[in-house]
Amino acid sequence: AEWPLRPGEEIRATLTAIKTSVDQPTINSPTVISVAHDLLYQRVPRHWQNLAGSISPNPTNTLTWMGDIVQRCSHLERALQGRERVPCLWISIFSSPEGLLGTIMHEAVQTFDGAANTFEVFNFQTEITNRDKDHIRESPHEGMFVYGISLYGASWERTINESPQMQDVAPKSKFTQLPVIHVTAGPSQTDRTHCLYQCPVYTTRTMDDKPLFYLDIFNENVHNSKWALRGLCCCMR
């Protein structure tokens, strides 16, 4: 539970050391010198990025990066205290989202009330809600609410009176941030229609590994082959 605080503590410590060196110009630590050098050239210090590890945001701007890393560490700290504190989890900042998804699968198997002598293949089942993370006040009875997943290759249109739908991506648009997703697990379903596209969700945009899970996206009167041919996918980072 102490690890999420470490990046913030290290940032504070190195900045304090740099400030102190202004009055007493004697820096003996190679780490502090490296951080000061990166800051001088308006770069996010490599030492801070390495310390943050997989939860490190993109190093585009130092001030933005620092604000983002503080939010991520705070979220992780509250998540370690239980789901009551964080009813909706920022899945993309976890170093091992596979473990988080494994918890959902484990709970589903434990609470399954099927016949004891039958073997059921369990898969993840997802629902893209029409809600933002700030609107979530309680955890779901089954599974988890997660956010922080981006959609590449299409846009996600939310309307007040109609169900949200996927649309063709707008010009010069790289990705769309999806709303809160409800992830559960249960026995495999065989009644899938041709309008349901199972969108692969990868950890990073490089898509080096297998998908973590598949996001169920239903578009009425639109065959799933349309999105498959476009290589539609989702990424966490």
N, C-alpha and C positions, 0 to 999 in steps of 0.2 A: 504494500500500500504506500510505501515511501517513494517508489521509483517515479511515479508521475510528477512529483514535485521537484525532482532533481534538475531537469533542464532549466526551470525557473530559478532555482537556487544558484546554478552555475552561471547563468546569464547575469544575475545580480552580483555575484562575487567577482566576475571578471570586469564588469563595468565599474565596480567600486575600486578595484585594483588600478584600473586605467585612470580614474579620477584622482586617486591618491598620488599617482606618479606625476601628475601635473605639478603638484607642490614639491614632491620629492622624486625627481626624475631618475629613479633606479628601478628598472623592471628586470628581474632575474628569471622570471618564468617564461619558457618558450611558448607556452599556451597563451598567456596574456599578450605576448608580443604578436603572436599569430592573429589573435582576435583583433587587436588594435590595428594591425596592418590591413585586415579585411575591411574593417569599419572605415578606415581612412579612404579606401577606394570604393566606398559605398556598396560593399558586398556583404551578404549574410555570412558571418564567420563559419568556415568549414567545421571548426570544432563544435559549434552549437548544433549544426546539422547532424554531425555524427552522433552527438549525444542524444538528440531527439530520436534518431533511428527512423523506423518506419512511420512514425507519427509526424515526421517533419513535413510541413507544407512546402509548396514550390517556392524556392528562394528568389522571388521576383523583386521584392522591396523589403529592406531591413525592418522598417517600422511595422509594415503589414505582417511580415513574418513573425515578429515578436508578439504582436497582438493575437495572431492566429494560434501560435504555440501555447500561449497562456490559456486560451479558451479550450484547446484540446486537452491540456494537462488537467484543467479544472473538471472537464467532463469525465475523464478517466477516473479521477479521484472520487467523484460522486458515484460513478457507476460501480466502483468497488464496494460501496456501502449498501448496495441492494437496488433492485428494480423500483422500489418505492420512491427512491430519490431521483431516478432517471427513467420515467416511463417510456421514453423513446430514445433509442441508442444511436449514436453517431457511428455507424458501423465502419466507415472508411478510415477511422483513426486507430482502430485496433491493430496491433502488430500481427495478431493471428485471428482474423475473422472466421477461419475454419473452426476454431474452438468455440466461438460464439454460436455458430450454426450447429455445431455438434451438440451443444446444450439443448437447443430446440428439438433436435432429433431424439435425443435421449429422453427428454420429458414426454414426447409424444409416444414413444415405445412403452414407457413405464405406465402411462395412463390409458393405453389402448385396451378396450373392453371386448375385443374379439375372442373367438374360441381359442382355448389354450392349445388345441392340437392342430391349429392351422398356421401356416407360415405366410406372412404378408410382407411384400416389398414396400418399404416406406420411401416416399419422396418428399421434397419440399413443395409446399403449396403457397402461392403468393397472391396478394391482392394489392394493387396500387390504389391507395385511398385518394380522396380529394382534400386531404387535410395537410396543413403545415405542421412542423414540429412544435411550434409554439402553441398550437391548439390542443395538443395531447396532454391530458391531466392525469390519466390512470393507465396502468399497463393492461394489456388485453388478458382475458381469461386463459387463452391458449396462445402459445408462440410469443413473438416479440414484435414491437413496432421499431422499425429502423429507418434511418435516412442517411443521406450522403452518397447516393448513387446517381451517376450521370448517364444519360442516354445519348448514344452517338448514331447518327444516320437518320434521325427523324426528330420531330418536335412533339411535345406532349401538351395538348390543349385542354385546359380545364374550363368548364362552363358551369353556370349556376343551376340551370334547369335540366341539363343533359349529362349523360355519363361522359367522362373524359375520353378522348380519342387520340390516337396517333395521327399525325399529319406529316406531309412532306416537309423536310427540313427547310427552314428559311435560308435565303442566300447569305453567304458569309457567316453562317451560324455554325459553330463547331460542335456544341453539345447542348443538351437541355437537362437541367437539374430536376430530378423526379421528386414528387411529394413523398410523404410518409408511406412506407410499404409495410404491410402486415405479413409476416413470415410465419407459417405453421408447417407442420409435417404430418403425414398420414399415409394410409395405403394408396398405392398407385391407382390412378384413375384411367379407365380405358375409353370413356365416352368423350374424348376430346374432338372438337370440331375443326374444320378446315380454316375457321376464322381465328383460331387461337394460336398465337405464335409464342413459342418458348424461347425467349431472348436470353442468350448466355450472359452471365455476369462474371466479369473478370476482376482480379485484384488491381491490375494496372492496365494502361492503354497498350502496352507492348504485347499483351495476350500470350505470354510465353507458356503459362501453365494451363491446365484444364480449368473450365469454368467452375466457380465456387458453387453456383446453383443456377437454376433457370427461372427467369421472371415470366409469369403468365400474363401475356398482353392480348386482350380480346378486342378486335376491331370488327364491328358488324359489317357484313357484305364485302370484306376485304380478305382475300385469300392469304394465308400465311406465307405462301411462296414469294409474295411481293417483298416482304421484309427479309426473308432468307437470302434472296438474290442480291439484296443491297448490303448484306453483311451487317445487318443491324445488331448492335451489342450494347451492353452496359458495362461501366467501369467504376471502381471505387476511388481510384487515384489517377 
